[in-house]
Amino acid sequence: MNWQKRRIIDKTDYRVFQVNTTEFSYQAQSAEFYQIEAPQWVNIIAEHTDCIVMIRQYRIGIEDYTLELPGGIVDRDELPLIAGQRELSEETGYIGEAQVIGVMHPNPALFTNQLTTLLVTGSEQSGTISREIFEDIEVVLVPIKDLKTKIAHGEIANALTLASLMQYFSL
């Protein structure tokens, strides 16, 4: 491997992520690159009868609602399994035992983190929802048989949700 990390030149903290300006060298040439250090993420595919528990959530980036899997940030020193169960309960009120079905790099060109996909089979509704103030979320039960049609028609267009669903379809 000819790549060498030389040094971090600058760090800017934006609360949910940090941008590093980093010098790398490759074949005797050096240049500055940007790396976004973000916490680990988790997506949860929760089966409930013949449906997947999904959410319709307002997203600031596109200023619109998206149909996506529940998920979120893995807190420091928290395991993805625990984070996923917490996020599922907080966002949807559903609970269940989770297992890891995949790990991926959401965008390795810029981001240093990973996304873990969890599967919860036989999830149940606990009724306890604890959303953050700016989480505008509606719980949507999507029949498993309709997932591929919703993807084909652009109703499910969140790239990380699509990647996690690909892991699910590959089981």
Buried (B, 14 or more C-beta within 10 A) or exposed (E): EEEEEEEEEEEEEEEEBBBBBBBBEEEEEEEEEEBBEBBBBBBBBBBBEEBBBBBEBBEEEEEEBBBBBBBBBBEEEBBBBEBBBBBBBBBBBBBBEBEBBBEBEBBEEEBBBBBBBBBBEEBEEEEEBEEEEEBEBEBBBBEBEBBEEBBEEEEBBBEBBEBBBEBBEEE
